[in-house]
Amino acid sequence: MSSPPRQRFALIDALRGVAATSVMLYHYGTGDLRAPLAAKLPALAMLLMKKGWIGVQIFFVLSGYVIANTVGLRRPDLADAARFSLRRQVRLDPPYWVAMLVAVGVPWYLKLTLHDQRPVAMPRQVLAHLVYLQDILHFRPIQPVFWTLAIEVQLYMAFIVMLALLRRLPWAVSCVALVLSWAASLHAAVHWRFIGTGLFFVHWYLFALGAAVCWVRLKRFDARWVAPMLGVCLYAAARIHRLEPLFGALTAGVLLAAGRRDGLSRWLNWAPLTFLGRVSYGIYLLHPMAGSITRWRLSAFFGHDTFWGAVAMFVNAFIWTLVASHFLHTYVEKPAMAWAGRITWYRGPRPERE
């Protein structure tokens, strides 16, 4: 059977846009532009940029929700799981490859034409990135954001394989498995285990939160289980003084409330935010190189150590990131989505309430 048309949620698009923009602002506002910007910008603005990395954790929760919603009530087998993974990679890989080409090609161009001495990517390093194994194999990252894509791939593959392995058991077993794995992952995150290994498990609790909230909306998960999960995340955040569990719980809580109040299609349905959401993948992939190229081209006209020079570089990097992201979305991401949509990943019986 073919999959039903993908449902678009304005709230999730908006949160994606906020998350991608926050990560971009983090990288733009905490590098060599930080000191001149901090000289005149309010402390709150600098604090928001400094904590913008939390957008990554928001993405993990949103991914859990979106993947669970895509699977819906289907009970996939391992062959379905393989086709599902193929479909996801057809959707995600082409924009990633373009970003990889830019990230690898520009430093090599500068090295060959201007004898720039900054490090360039080598073939084995590129190959490791193409198969999302760069951190596991301990290669230097080509771009600072690429590690999260490897984690995303592991997260959704673990989720679909878990469902396939438990497909012949009652749904309650899948729910219990999700909760137990969430608890183990949160424990690992609190105690900082597996950090830096390139393994997904320390981030799994965020993905599991998003999936659990989606299952509540699909009436496959008892809503009474979610409140303790959110509460434990908030307690963990307070105990270890970290933002990851806090924003994970807040994001999941917003999605839970929106699902109960028909807010997924209405909340934050504001054109600028939904635009940022549509091009968020491009923003996330391209902003490091857009920022670097902008600073390189403008450095002859503006000193990055002055406030107005830093503002000029910041604004130009932001604009060019949006322009490049729009083109990537239009000419690469949308065709990739269309190709992925032609792949029928589920070939089992029709779900009881599709």
C-alpha positions as CSV (number, residue, x, y, z in Angstrom):
1,M,0.0,0.0,0.0
2,S,1.2,3.5,-0.6
3,S,1.7,5.9,2.3
4,P,-0.9,8.7,2.8
5,P,0.1,12.3,2.0
6,R,2.4,13.8,4.5
7,Q,0.6,16.1,6.9
8,R,2.2,19.5,7.5
9,F,2.1,21.0,10.9
10,A,2.7,24.8,11.1
11,L,3.8,24.6,14.7
12,I,6.5,22.0,14.0
13,D,7.7,24.0,11.0
14,A,7.9,27.1,13.2
15,L,9.8,25.3,15.9
16,R,12.2,23.9,13.3
17,G,12.8,27.5,12.1
18,V,13.4,28.7,15.6
19,A,15.8,25.8,16.3
20,A,17.8,26.2,13.1
21,T,18.0,30.0,13.5
22,S,19.1,29.7,17.1
23,V,22.0,27.4,16.2
24,M,23.0,29.8,13.4
25,L,23.0,32.7,15.8
26,Y,25.0,30.6,18.3
27,H,27.8,30.1,15.7
28,Y,27.7,33.6,14.4
29,G,27.6,35.3,17.8
30,T,30.1,33.2,19.8
31,G,33.1,33.2,17.5
32,D,35.4,36.1,16.6
33,L,32.4,38.5,16.4
34,R,31.4,37.9,20.0
35,A,33.6,40.6,21.6
36,P,32.7,43.5,19.4
37,L,29.0,42.6,19.5
38,A,29.0,42.2,23.3
39,A,30.5,45.7,23.6
40,K,27.1,47.3,22.7
41,L,24.4,44.7,22.5
42,P,22.2,44.0,25.5
43,A,23.4,41.2,27.8
44,L,20.2,39.3,27.1
45,A,20.8,39.2,23.4
46,M,24.3,37.8,23.9
47,L,23.0,35.3,26.4
48,L,20.4,34.1,23.8
49,M,23.1,33.7,21.2
50,K,25.4,31.9,23.7
51,K,22.7,29.4,24.5
52,G,21.5,29.0,20.9
53,W,23.1,25.5,20.7
54,I,20.0,24.2,22.5
55,G,18.3,24.3,19.1
56,V,19.9,20.9,18.4
57,Q,18.0,19.3,21.3
58,I,14.8,20.9,20.1
59,F,15.4,19.2,16.7
60,F,15.8,15.8,18.4
61,V,12.4,16.1,20.1
62,L,10.8,17.3,16.9
63,S,12.4,14.4,15.0
64,G,10.9,11.9,17.4
65,Y,7.5,13.4,16.9
66,V,7.7,13.6,13.1
67,I,9.1,10.0,12.7
68,A,6.5,8.6,15.0
69,N,3.8,10.5,13.0
70,T,5.2,9.2,9.7
71,V,5.1,5.6,10.9
72,G,1.6,6.2,12.4
73,L,-0.2,3.0,13.4
74,R,1.7,0.7,11.0
75,R,3.5,-2.3,12.4
76,P,6.6,-2.6,10.1
77,D,8.7,-5.7,9.7
78,L,12.5,-5.5,9.1
79,A,12.1,-5.2,5.4
80,D,9.7,-2.3,5.9
81,A,12.3,-0.8,8.2
82,A,15.0,-1.1,5.6
83,R,12.7,0.6,3.0
84,F,11.8,3.3,5.5
85,S,15.5,4.0,6.1
86,L,16.1,4.2,2.4
87,R,13.2,6.6,2.0
88,R,14.6,8.8,4.7
89,Q,18.1,8.9,3.2
90,V,16.7,9.7,-0.3
91,R,15.0,12.7,1.5
92,L,18.0,13.8,3.6
93,D,21.1,13.0,1.6
94,P,21.0,15.2,-1.5
95,P,20.9,18.5,0.5
96,Y,23.6,17.1,2.8
97,W,25.8,16.2,-0.2
98,V,25.5,19.7,-1.6
99,A,26.4,21.1,1.8
100,M,29.3,18.7,1.9
101,L,30.5,19.7,-1.6
102,V,30.5,23.4,-0.5
103,A,32.2,22.6,2.8
104,V,34.9,20.5,1.1
105,G,35.3,22.5,-2.1
106,V,35.7,26.1,-0.8
107,P,38.7,25.3,1.4
108,W,40.3,23.4,-1.4
109,Y,39.7,26.3,-3.8
110,L,41.3,28.7,-1.4
111,K,44.2,26.4,-0.8
112,L,44.9,26.0,-4.5
113,T,44.3,29.6,-5.6
114,L,45.3,31.7,-2.6
115,H,47.6,29.2,-0.9
116,D,45.4,29.3,2.2
117,Q,46.9,27.3,5.1
118,R,43.7,26.2,6.8
119,P,43.1,22.4,6.9
120,V,41.2,20.8,4.1
121,A,39.2,17.6,4.0
122,M,40.9,14.4,2.9
123,P,39.2,11.6,0.9
124,R,38.9,9.2,3.9
125,Q,37.4,12.0,6.0
126,V,34.9,12.8,3.3
127,L,33.9,9.2,2.9
128,A,33.4,8.8,6.7
129,H,31.1,11.8,6.6
130,L,29.1,10.5,3.6
131,V,28.2,7.4,5.6
132,Y,27.6,9.3,8.9
133,L,30.5,7.6,10.7
134,Q,32.9,10.5,11.2
135,D,32.6,10.7,15.0
136,I,32.6,6.9,15.5
137,L,35.7,6.6,13.4
138,H,37.3,9.7,15.1
139,F,37.7,11.9,12.0
140,R,37.9,15.7,12.4
141,P,34.5,17.2,11.6
142,I,34.3,19.0,8.2
143,Q,31.6,21.3,9.6
144,P,30.5,21.7,13.2
145,V,26.9,20.8,12.6
146,F,27.4,17.5,10.7
147,W,27.7,15.4,13.8
148,T,24.0,15.9,14.6
149,L,23.0,14.4,11.2
150,A,24.8,11.2,12.1
151,I,22.9,11.1,15.4
152,E,19.6,11.7,13.6
153,V,20.2,8.8,11.3
154,Q,20.9,6.5,14.3
155,L,17.8,7.8,16.2
156,Y,15.3,7.0,13.5
157,M,16.9,3.7,12.5
158,A,16.8,2.6,16.2
159,F,13.2,3.6,16.4
160,I,12.0,1.8,13.3
161,V,14.0,-1.3,14.1
162,M,12.5,-1.4,17.6
163,L,9.0,-1.3,16.1
164,A,9.9,-4.0,13.7
165,L,11.3,-6.3,16.4
166,L,8.2,-5.8,18.5
167,R,5.6,-5.9,15.7
168,R,4.0,-9.1,16.7
169,L,3.5,-8.0,20.3
170,P,0.8,-5.7,21.7
171,W,1.3,-2.0,21.3
172,A,1.7,-1.8,25.1
173,V,5.0,-3.6,24.8
174,S,6.3,-1.0,22.4
175,C,5.2,1.7,24.8
176,V,7.0,0.0,27.7
177,A,10.1,-0.4,25.6
178,L,10.0,3.3,24.7
179,V,9.7,4.3,28.3
180,L,12.4,2.0,29.6
181,S,14.8,3.1,26.9
182,W,14.0,6.7,27.6
183,A,14.8,6.2,31.3
184,A,18.1,4.5,30.5
185,S,19.1,7.2,28.0
186,L,18.3,10.0,30.4
187,H,20.3,8.3,33.1
188,A,23.2,8.1,30.6
189,A,22.8,11.8,29.7
190,V,22.8,12.9,33.4
191,H,26.0,11.0,34.1
192,W,27.6,12.1,30.8
193,R,28.2,8.6,29.4
194,F,28.9,8.0,25.8
195,I,29.6,11.7,25.2
196,G,31.9,12.2,22.2
197,T,31.6,8.7,20.9
198,G,29.2,9.5,18.1
199,L,26.6,7.2,19.5
200,F,22.9,8.2,19.6
201,F,21.9,6.7,23.0
202,V,22.7,9.7,25.1
203,H,20.3,11.7,23.0
204,W,17.6,9.1,22.7
205,Y,15.6,10.3,25.6
206,L,14.8,13.5,23.6
207,F,13.7,11.6,20.5
208,A,11.7,9.2,22.7
209,L,9.9,12.2,24.3
210,G,8.8,13.4,20.9
211,A,7.7,9.9,19.9
212,A,5.7,9.4,23.1
213,V,3.9,12.7,22.7
214,C,2.9,11.8,19.1
215,W,1.7,8.4,20.3
216,V,-0.6,10.2,22.8
217,R,-2.2,12.1,19.9
218,L,-2.5,8.8,18.0
219,K,-4.1,7.2,21.1
220,R,-1.4,4.6,21.4
221,F,0.3,5.9,24.5
222,D,-1.3,6.7,27.8
223,A,-1.1,10.5,28.4
224,R,-0.7,9.8,32.1
225,W,2.8,8.4,31.4
226,V,4.0,11.6,29.7
227,A,3.6,13.9,32.7
228,P,6.1,11.8,34.9
229,M,8.5,11.7,32.0
230,L,8.4,15.4,31.6
231,G,8.7,15.9,35.4
232,V,11.7,13.6,35.6
233,C,13.4,15.6,32.7
234,L,12.7,18.9,34.6
235,Y,14.1,17.4,37.8
236,A,17.2,16.2,36.0
237,A,17.7,19.6,34.4
238,A,17.6,21.3,37.8
239,R,19.8,18.7,39.4
240,I,22.6,18.8,36.9
241,H,22.1,22.4,35.8
242,R,21.8,21.6,32.2
243,L,19.5,23.0,29.5
244,E,19.1,19.8,27.4
245,P,16.5,18.0,29.6
246,L,14.8,21.3,30.3
247,F,14.2,22.3,26.7
248,G,13.5,18.7,25.7
249,A,10.6,18.7,28.3
250,L,9.4,22.2,27.3
251,T,9.3,21.2,23.6
252,A,7.5,18.0,24.3
253,G,5.1,19.8,26.5
254,V,4.2,22.3,23.8
255,L,3.6,19.5,21.3
256,L,1.5,17.6,23.8
257,A,-0.7,20.7,24.5
258,A,-0.9,21.5,20.8
259,G,-2.0,17.9,20.0
260,R,-4.8,18.1,22.6
261,R,-6.0,21.5,21.5
262,D,-5.8,21.2,17.8
263,G,-2.9,23.6,17.8
264,L,-0.4,21.8,15.6
265,S,-1.8,23.5,12.5
266,R,-2.7,26.8,14.1
267,W,-0.1,27.7,16.7
268,L,2.8,29.9,15.5
269,N,1.2,29.8,12.0
270,W,3.0,33.0,11.0
271,A,4.5,33.3,7.5
272,P,8.1,34.3,8.5
273,L,8.3,31.4,11.0
274,T,6.9,28.8,8.7
275,F,9.3,30.1,5.9
276,L,12.2,29.6,8.3
277,G,10.8,26.1,9.0
278,R,10.6,25.2,5.4
279,V,14.2,26.1,4.7
280,S,15.5,25.1,8.2
281,Y,17.4,22.1,6.9
282,G,19.3,24.4,4.5
283,I,19.9,27.0,7.3
284,Y,21.3,24.3,9.5
285,L,23.5,22.8,6.8
286,L,24.8,26.0,5.1
287,H,25.2,28.6,7.8
288,P,28.7,27.7,8.9
289,M,30.1,28.1,5.3
290,A,27.9,31.1,4.5
291,G,29.3,32.8,7.6
292,S,32.9,31.9,6.8
293,I,32.6,33.1,3.2
294,T,30.9,36.3,4.2
295,R,33.6,37.2,6.7
296,W,36.3,36.4,4.1
297,R,34.7,38.6,1.4
298,L,33.9,41.5,3.7
299,S,37.1,41.5,5.7
300,A,38.6,43.8,3.2
301,F,35.9,46.4,3.8
302,F,35.0,46.0,7.5
303,G,37.1,45.1,10.5
304,H,35.5,42.3,12.4
305,D,37.0,43.7,15.7
306,T,34.7,46.8,15.5
307,F,31.0,46.8,16.4
308,W,29.7,48.0,13.1
309,G,32.0,45.8,11.2
310,A,30.8,42.8,13.2
311,V,27.2,43.9,12.6
312,A,27.8,44.1,8.9
313,M,29.3,40.6,8.8
314,F,26.6,39.2,11.0
315,V,23.7,40.7,8.9
316,N,25.3,39.7,5.6
317,A,25.9,36.2,6.8
318,F,22.3,35.9,8.0
319,I,20.9,37.2,4.7
320,W,23.1,35.0,2.5
321,T,22.3,31.9,4.6
322,L,18.6,32.5,4.0
323,V,19.1,33.0,0.3
324,A,21.3,29.9,-0.1
325,S,18.8,27.9,2.0
326,H,15.9,29.0,-0.1
327,F,17.8,27.8,-3.3
328,L,18.8,24.6,-1.6
329,H,15.2,23.9,-0.6
330,T,13.7,24.8,-4.0
331,Y,16.2,23.0,-6.3
332,V,17.5,20.2,-4.1
333,E,15.4,19.4,-1.1
334,K,12.0,19.6,-2.8
335,P,13.0,17.2,-5.6
336,A,14.5,14.9,-3.0
337,M,11.2,14.9,-1.1
338,A,9.4,14.1,-4.3
339,W,11.8,11.2,-5.0
340,A,11.4,9.9,-1.5
341,G,7.6,10.1,-1.8
342,R,7.7,7.6,-4.6
343,I,9.2,4.9,-2.4
344,T,6.5,2.7,-0.8
345,W,8.1,1.6,2.4
346,Y,5.3,-0.2,4.1
347,R,3.8,-3.4,2.6
348,G,2.0,-4.9,5.5
349,P,-1.7,-4.9,6.4
350,R,-3.6,-1.6,6.5
351,P,-3.6,-0.1,10.0
352,E,-7.0,-0.3,11.8
353,R,-7.4,3.5,12.0
354,E,-5.6,5.1,9.2
